[in-house]
Amino acid sequence: MKIVPLSEAQALPVWRRPIALLFLMAAAMPVAFATWSALLNNFVVEAAGFDGQDIGWLHTVREIPGFLAIGVILVLLVMREQVLGLVSLGLLGVATALTAQFPTMGGILMITLLSSIGFHYYETVNQSLQLQWLDKARAPQMLGWLISAGSGATLLAYLLIIATWERFDLSYDFVYWVSGGFTALVALYCFFAFPQFESPNPQRKQMVLRRRYWLYYALQFMSGARRQIFVVFAGFMMVERFGYEVHQITALFLVTLVANMAVAPLLGRVVQVFGERRALIFEYAGLFGVFVAYAGVYFLDWSAGVAAVLYVVNHLFFSLALAIKTYFQKIADPQDIAPTAAVAFTINHIAAVFLPALLGMVWLVSPGSVFVLAAGMAAVSLGLSLLIPRHPVPGGETVFVRPVAAAAE
């Protein structure tokens, strides 16, 4: 396969440039993953009789490959980043397509593990490629557009589910086959249609842990822990507490996607103009309020309408997490991006390995307490965001250190 230096990629047709590949991958991944997520809660309840503890164990298994994302560094010794990203995307598609073939708890856990390997290895490599291929000055806005592209593809998938699920009495098997197959085919097309792009900064092929990145690691850890509570329990609450059916939960996801499509590029611009510090302070303050309100759904018996609004608002705040990526891009040694992406993904998933199962047991006793804990995590993240300087650079990673020309270890 032809190798093209990144500096020469602009001479290629627009549809074969690195940014086109990033957009295609950004659109293909959510079709499989979002469809899997939209059907998951109803599928596991109907097929295997899952309760809150079972769904917690499912998500614990799903997050194990994220915890082991550091293994990407070893794979990169024998495989180029771009190839690994596309192979992982294809694995996600194939595993999603096969999901309904295993309607037992053991089968669901097994196929979920396979799809999760594809998802997490893809996301690790994709984050690295984005930060290597996007110019620092334009990265926040371009990341916002990539989020919007993914939201648009997911929106189309949700619209098709809403329009056809009841009308044509679709099965879980059929929908999983179509969505997963689409993602796998796009990965196959990208593998053959695009050359291999060569970054001007060869990436280190060993684990990188640097003291000066400590705040980035802390932000990643808290982000992973906090996000797990939302991903695992917010949608499950709509099904278990309010009796949402497949087309209703998908409609909620659809509203969220429309809002994300409109707002994500604007949020990217906000990060570009106001900086990562202010953007993350705003995000975490907002998330604290959202999780407190989620607890009120249980302790104060608020309605399904309130819970649905909170779900949409929560997703919009999560879009600002792109500021963590651009913060790292500004402070990083260019050769550290790939290995640090793997390390960061592992750190992001430390809590994810045990938290869903642990909180699944808490959920059986007091669902509202789960969201109180999430609010506490948002408060910790808010405190960490205050340590980001207004203009982060190598040697000026936190408010405790002064910028220097180059950071020394």
C-alpha positions as a printed NumPy array, in Angstrom:
array([[  0.   ,   0.   ,   0.   ],
       [  1.351,   3.423,  -0.956],
       [  2.809,   5.57 ,   1.837],
       [  2.232,   9.33 ,   1.543],
       [  3.942,  11.857,   3.86 ],
       [  1.397,  14.063,   5.591],
       [  3.042,  17.149,   4.08 ],
       [  2.205,  15.865,   0.589],
       [ -1.364,  14.776,   1.334],
       [ -2.835,  18.119,   0.23 ],
       [ -1.867,  17.235,  -3.35 ],
       [ -4.28 ,  14.286,  -3.281],
       [ -7.943,  14.559,  -4.364],
       [-10.092,  15.828,  -1.496],
       [-11.777,  12.443,  -1.038],
       [ -8.386,  10.744,  -0.44 ],
       [ -6.918,  13.194,   2.075],
       [ -6.437,  12.451,   5.801],
       [ -9.362,  14.649,   6.856],
       [-11.678,  12.694,   4.535],
       [-10.563,   9.446,   6.18 ],
       [-11.167,  10.911,   9.648],
       [-14.685,  11.965,   8.633],
       [-15.521,   8.561,   7.121],
       [-14.349,   6.743,  10.238],
       [-16.165,   9.262,  12.446],
       [-19.393,   8.51 ,  10.572],
       [-18.966,   4.718,  10.355],
       [-18.154,   3.901,  13.982],
       [-21.33 ,   5.351,  15.576],
       [-23.642,   3.487,  13.193],
       [-22.654,   0.179,  14.783],
       [-22.006,   1.42 ,  18.305],
       [-25.038,   3.71 ,  18.604],
       [-27.414,   1.094,  17.184],
       [-26.016,  -1.454,  19.618],
       [-26.557,   1.03 ,  22.456],
       [-30.074,   2.005,  21.356],
       [-31.296,  -1.602,  21.337],
       [-29.155,  -2.893,  24.185],
       [-31.315,  -2.203,  27.244],
       [-34.455,  -3.661,  25.658],
       [-32.567,  -6.573,  24.086],
       [-30.898,  -7.747,  27.299],
       [-34.114,  -7.42 ,  29.328],
       [-36.217,  -9.32 ,  26.762],
       [-33.612, -11.909,  25.734],
       [-31.88 , -12.641,  29.026],
       [-33.966, -10.99 ,  31.788],
       [-31.233,  -8.589,  32.901],
       [-31.655,  -6.528,  36.077],
       [-29.565,  -3.579,  37.323],
       [-26.777,  -5.82 ,  38.622],
       [-26.583,  -7.757,  35.348],
       [-26.346,  -4.588,  33.262],
       [-23.572,  -3.423,  35.568],
       [-21.616,  -6.633,  34.918],
       [-22.182,  -6.279,  31.17 ],
       [-20.641,  -2.837,  31.143],
       [-17.786,  -3.962,  33.342],
       [-16.941,  -6.627,  30.751],
       [-17.373,  -4.046,  27.983],
       [-14.806,  -1.772,  29.6  ],
       [-12.075,  -4.39 ,  30.14 ],
       [-10.57 ,  -3.799,  26.646],
       [-10.538,  -0.076,  27.402],
       [ -8.52 ,  -0.785,  30.521],
       [ -6.153,  -2.885,  28.396],
       [ -5.889,  -0.249,  25.644],
       [ -2.236,   0.148,  26.569],
       [ -1.778,  -3.056,  24.569],
       [ -2.122,  -0.898,  21.461],
       [  1.541,   0.037,  21.96 ],
       [  2.558,  -3.597,  21.477],
       [  0.364,  -4.014,  18.396],
       [  1.944,  -0.911,  16.868],
       [  5.286,  -2.711,  16.877],
       [  3.965,  -4.893,  14.034],
       [  1.121,  -2.825,  12.56 ],
       [  0.781,   0.783,  11.436],
       [ -1.638,   2.994,  13.365],
       [ -3.9  ,   3.626,  10.4  ],
       [ -4.176,  -0.107,   9.622],
       [ -4.888,  -0.963,  13.273],
       [ -7.616,   1.678,  13.392],
       [ -9.399,   0.219,  10.35 ],
       [ -8.994,  -3.398,  11.485],
       [-10.464,  -2.452,  14.867],
       [-13.35 ,  -0.623,  13.187],
       [-14.058,  -3.736,  11.115],
       [-14.042,  -5.928,  14.243],
       [-16.56 ,  -3.617,  15.895],
       [-18.836,  -3.927,  12.858],
       [-18.647,  -7.721,  12.62 ],
       [-19.202,  -8.243,  16.36 ],
       [-22.182,  -5.868,  16.351],
       [-23.697,  -7.767,  13.421],
       [-23.496, -11.021,  15.417],
       [-24.882,  -9.642,  18.707],
       [-28.39 , -11.124,  18.497],
       [-27.006, -14.582,  17.734],
       [-26.118, -15.004,  21.416],
       [-29.312, -14.294,  23.461],
       [-27.984, -15.543,  26.823],
       [-26.03 , -13.746,  29.507],
       [-22.853, -15.671,  28.709],
       [-23.263, -15.154,  24.971],
       [-24.015, -11.47 ,  25.334],
       [-20.94 , -10.971,  27.524],
       [-18.726, -12.802,  25.002],
       [-19.848, -10.886,  21.901],
       [-19.796,  -7.626,  23.866],
       [-16.158,  -8.273,  24.763],
       [-15.259,  -8.736,  21.069],
       [-17.084,  -5.607,  19.929],
       [-15.5  ,  -3.689,  22.794],
       [-11.993,  -4.706,  21.698],
       [-12.79 ,  -3.254,  18.28 ],
       [-14.352,  -0.102,  19.716],
       [-11.655,   0.736,  22.253],
       [ -8.677,  -0.02 ,  20.04 ],
       [-10.289,   2.011,  17.267],
       [-10.941,   4.941,  19.605],
       [ -7.394,   4.854,  20.959],
       [ -5.853,   4.982,  17.49 ],
       [ -8.425,   7.439,  16.163],
       [ -7.667,   9.931,  18.943],
       [ -3.964,   9.631,  18.19 ],
       [ -4.447,  10.152,  14.449],
       [ -6.678,  13.177,  15.019],
       [ -4.084,  14.903,  17.175],
       [ -1.277,  14.045,  14.745],
       [ -3.118,  15.018,  11.568],
       [ -5.002,  18.148,  12.69 ],
       [ -3.288,  21.509,  12.961],
       [ -3.235,  22.813,  16.562],
       [ -4.836,  26.111,  15.613],
       [ -7.824,  24.441,  13.962],
       [ -8.039,  21.248,  16.04 ],
       [-10.864,  22.302,  18.437],
       [-13.161,  23.378,  15.61 ],
       [-12.326,  20.347,  13.435],
       [-12.922,  18.004,  16.373],
       [-16.3  ,  19.661,  16.79 ],
       [-17.11 ,  18.974,  13.148],
       [-15.989,  15.357,  13.489],
       [-18.327,  14.96 ,  16.478],
       [-21.096,  16.486,  14.374],
       [-20.396,  14.038,  11.526],
       [-20.661,  11.113,  13.908],
       [-23.873,  12.532,  15.302],
       [-25.29 ,  12.898,  11.783],
       [-24.577,   9.259,  10.928],
       [-26.091,   8.133,  14.204],
       [-29.118,  10.333,  13.596],
       [-29.77 ,   8.576,  10.305],
       [-29.561,   5.185,  12.02 ],
       [-31.981,   6.29 ,  14.739],
       [-34.448,   7.716,  12.21 ],
       [-34.475,   4.403,  10.377],
       [-35.099,   2.511,  13.638],
       [-37.95 ,   4.835,  14.64 ],
       [-39.551,   4.724,  11.185],
       [-39.283,   0.976,  10.65 ],
       [-39.097,  -0.833,  14.015],
       [-42.841,  -1.082,  14.681],
       [-44.087,  -0.609,  11.123],
       [-42.177,  -3.602,   9.748],
       [-41.929,  -5.502,  13.037],
       [-38.15 ,  -5.632,  12.797],
       [-36.083,  -8.044,  14.84 ],
       [-32.986,  -7.338,  16.886],
       [-31.161,  -9.785,  14.631],
       [-31.931,  -7.842,  11.425],
       [-31.063,  -4.404,  12.803],
       [-27.776,  -5.583,  14.286],
       [-26.807,  -7.279,  11.016],
       [-27.497,  -4.15 ,   8.948],
       [-25.775,  -1.641,  11.245],
       [-22.744,  -3.808,  11.993],
       [-22.39 ,  -4.843,   8.363],
       [-22.396,  -1.21 ,   7.235],
       [-19.57 ,  -0.296,   9.61 ],
       [-17.502,  -3.314,   8.552],
       [-17.935,  -2.459,   4.853],
       [-16.869,   1.167,   5.377],
       [-13.742,  -0.041,   7.197],
       [-12.963,  -2.363,   4.287],
       [-13.454,   0.461,   1.773],
       [-11.183,   2.828,   3.718],
       [ -8.477,   0.194,   3.92 ],
       [ -8.216,  -0.024,   0.122],
       [ -9.245,   3.505,  -0.925],
       [ -6.746,   5.534,   1.131],
       [ -2.937,   5.517,   1.102],
       [ -0.993,   5.169,   4.331],
       [ -0.321,   8.644,   5.704],
       [  3.09 ,   9.196,   7.269],
       [  3.187,  11.622,  10.212],
       [  6.161,  14.027,  10.292],
       [  6.777,  12.971,  13.924],
       [  7.468,   9.219,  14.256],
       [  5.683,   7.901,  17.321],
       [  7.461,   6.222,  20.212],
       [  6.758,   2.489,  20.407],
       [  6.998,   2.156,  24.169],
       [  4.828,   3.168,  27.095],
       [  5.136,   6.845,  27.968],
       [  4.354,   8.136,  31.467],
       [  5.539,  11.67 ,  32.178],
       [  5.182,  13.628,  35.415],
       [  4.331,  16.791,  33.516],
       [  1.221,  15.104,  32.042],
       [ -0.214,  14.331,  35.492],
       [ -3.165,  16.717,  35.2  ],
       [ -4.133,  15.242,  31.832],
       [ -4.062,  11.761,  33.392],
       [ -6.223,  12.938,  36.317],
       [ -8.778,  14.542,  33.994],
       [ -8.934,  11.322,  31.958],
       [ -9.47 ,   9.191,  35.074],
       [-12.327,  11.337,  36.374],
       [-13.883,  11.616,  32.921],
       [-13.964,   7.836,  32.575],
       [-15.436,   7.25 ,  36.013],
       [-18.111,   9.924,  35.628],
       [-19.068,   8.939,  32.087],
       [-19.592,   5.31 ,  33.084],
       [-22.389,   6.259,  35.446],
       [-24.19 ,   8.117,  32.683],
       [-23.608,   5.517,  29.943],
       [-24.616,   2.562,  32.108],
       [-27.492,   3.906,  34.166],
       [-29.092,   6.944,  32.493],
       [-30.585,   4.98 ,  29.597],
       [-31.319,   1.955,  31.791],
       [-33.308,   4.247,  34.104],
       [-35.568,   5.301,  31.226],
       [-36.413,   1.656,  30.503],
       [-36.625,   0.326,  34.067],
       [-38.306,   3.269,  35.827],
       [-40.376,   4.831,  33.049],
       [-41.011,   1.823,  30.8  ],
       [-39.522,   3.281,  27.607],
       [-39.818,   0.94 ,  24.602],
       [-37.285,   0.617,  21.746],
       [-38.8  ,   3.333,  19.556],
       [-39.149,   5.688,  22.551],
       [-35.572,   5.317,  23.788],
       [-34.387,   5.693,  20.193],
       [-36.446,   8.873,  19.847],
       [-34.71 ,  10.238,  22.942],
       [-31.352,   9.405,  21.395],
       [-32.497,  11.093,  18.17 ],
       [-33.301,  14.366,  19.923],
       [-29.89 ,  14.188,  21.59 ],
       [-28.192,  13.647,  18.241],
       [-29.952,  16.586,  16.568],
       [-28.858,  18.829,  19.422],
       [-25.303,  17.478,  19.19 ],
       [-25.127,  18.044,  15.433],
       [-26.089,  21.673,  15.877],
       [-24.062,  22.417,  18.98 ],
       [-20.824,  20.367,  18.647],
       [-19.189,  22.601,  15.989],
       [-20.126,  25.643,  18.085],
       [-18.593,  24.052,  21.176],
       [-15.417,  23.382,  19.209],
       [-15.348,  27.069,  18.348],
       [-15.959,  27.94 ,  22.019],
       [-12.892,  25.925,  23.035],
       [-10.873,  27.588,  20.278],
       [-11.866,  31.102,  21.383],
       [-12.114,  30.805,  25.182],
       [ -9.561,  28.07 ,  25.821],
       [ -9.603,  24.665,  27.459],
       [ -9.639,  25.98 ,  31.045],
       [-12.878,  27.954,  30.721],
       [-14.554,  25.309,  28.579],
       [-13.906,  22.52 ,  31.085],
       [-14.9  ,  24.659,  34.067],
       [-18.22 ,  25.321,  32.338],
       [-18.666,  21.628,  31.461],
       [-18.03 ,  20.282,  34.95 ],
       [-20.124,  22.915,  36.705],
       [-22.986,  22.039,  34.369],
       [-22.552,  18.299,  34.86 ],
       [-22.615,  18.732,  38.629],
       [-26.037,  20.37 ,  38.347],
       [-27.3  ,  17.722,  35.923],
       [-26.337,  14.798,  38.164],
       [-27.867,  16.459,  41.215],
       [-31.074,  16.816,  39.207],
       [-30.867,  13.149,  38.15 ],
       [-30.832,  12.2  ,  41.828],
       [-33.961,  14.332,  42.22 ],
       [-35.756,  12.075,  39.715],
       [-35.627,   9.374,  42.385],
       [-35.579,  11.249,  45.686],
       [-38.186,  13.836,  44.615],
       [-40.084,  11.585,  42.183],
       [-39.659,  13.863,  39.169],
       [-41.268,  12.941,  35.852],
       [-39.957,  11.101,  32.796],
       [-40.009,  14.421,  30.937],
       [-37.506,  15.938,  33.36 ],
       [-35.275,  12.867,  33.073],
       [-35.396,  13.077,  29.261],
       [-34.374,  16.76 ,  29.271],
       [-31.497,  15.977,  31.629],
       [-30.348,  13.199,  29.298],
       [-30.09 ,  15.61 ,  26.352],
       [-28.377,  18.354,  28.36 ],
       [-25.9  ,  15.853,  29.794],
       [-24.846,  14.784,  26.301],
       [-24.293,  18.384,  25.232],
       [-21.962,  18.989,  28.163],
       [-20.035,  15.83 ,  27.296],
       [-19.234,  17.296,  23.867],
       [-16.974,  19.81 ,  25.591],
       [-14.695,  16.926,  26.575],
       [-12.863,  17.558,  23.302],
       [-11.082,  20.27 ,  25.304],
       [ -9.18 ,  17.53 ,  27.174],
       [ -7.789,  16.32 ,  23.823],
       [ -6.707,  19.764,  22.675],
       [ -5.228,  20.535,  26.108],
       [ -2.986,  17.493,  25.705],
       [ -2.164,  18.398,  22.098],
       [ -0.84 ,  21.757,  23.333],
       [  1.372,  20.352,  26.104],
       [  2.606,  17.129,  24.465],
       [  5.833,  16.158,  22.825],
       [  4.626,  15.337,  19.239],
       [  6.264,  11.894,  19.472],
       [  4.277,  11.06 ,  22.614],
       [  0.807,  11.278,  21.08 ],
       [  0.24 ,   7.612,  20.098],
       [  1.678,   5.949,  23.239],
       [  0.039,   8.526,  25.508],
       [ -3.32 ,   7.986,  23.795],
       [ -3.05 ,   4.306,  24.75 ],
       [ -1.992,   5.11 ,  28.312],
       [ -4.761,   7.708,  28.653],
       [ -7.385,   5.253,  27.446],
       [ -6.245,   2.753,  30.052],
       [ -6.358,   5.42 ,  32.766],
       [ -9.787,   6.519,  31.518],
       [-11.046,   2.965,  32.022],
       [ -9.524,   2.087,  35.402],
       [-12.734,   2.951,  37.224],
       [-14.831,   1.573,  34.369],
       [-13.673,  -1.977,  35.082],
       [-15.124,  -2.145,  38.596],
       [-17.499,   0.825,  38.856],
       [-20.474,  -0.489,  36.793],
       [-20.641,  -3.782,  38.684],
       [-20.179,  -2.073,  42.068],
       [-22.763,   0.597,  41.342],
       [-25.091,  -2.034,  39.9  ],
       [-25.368,  -3.407,  43.439],
       [-25.901,   0.1  ,  44.828],
       [-28.588,   0.619,  42.18 ],
       [-30.608,  -2.291,  43.547],
       [-30.796,  -0.513,  46.921],
       [-30.832,   3.21 ,  46.017],
       [-30.675,   4.315,  42.356],
       [-30.606,   7.989,  43.335],
       [-27.398,   7.492,  45.313],
       [-25.614,   6.462,  42.113],
       [-26.242,   9.908,  40.647],
       [-25.212,  11.637,  43.89 ],
       [-21.857,   9.9  ,  43.519],
       [-21.651,  11.139,  39.908],
       [-22.247,  14.701,  41.097],
       [-19.335,  14.315,  43.518],
       [-17.116,  13.17 ,  40.649],
       [-18.148,  16.205,  38.593],
       [-17.137,  18.432,  41.525],
       [-13.688,  16.802,  41.67 ],
       [-13.302,  17.314,  37.905],
       [-14.246,  20.963,  38.343],
       [-11.465,  21.359,  40.883],
       [ -8.952,  19.778,  38.495],
       [-10.005,  22.038,  35.613],
       [ -9.097,  25.076,  37.717],
       [ -5.471,  23.884,  37.572],
       [ -5.27 ,  24.268,  33.773],
       [ -3.439,  27.477,  32.784],
       [ -5.074,  29.921,  30.394],
       [ -2.448,  29.142,  27.754],
       [ -1.118,  25.586,  28.242],
       [  2.214,  24.809,  26.571],
       [  5.058,  22.311,  27.097],
       [  6.619,  23.315,  30.383],
       [  3.469,  25.232,  31.351],
       [  1.049,  22.32 ,  31.813],
       [ -0.55 ,  23.507,  35.056],
       [ -0.94 ,  26.716,  37.042],
       [  1.845,  25.478,  39.336],
       [  4.612,  25.722,  36.729],
       [  5.893,  28.521,  34.517],
       [  6.141,  28.031,  30.749],
       [  9.602,  27.264,  29.451],
       [ 10.916,  26.648,  25.976],
       [ 11.027,  22.901,  26.476],
       [  9.953,  20.674,  29.331],
       [ 12.684,  18.572,  30.869],
       [ 12.044,  15.288,  32.499]])
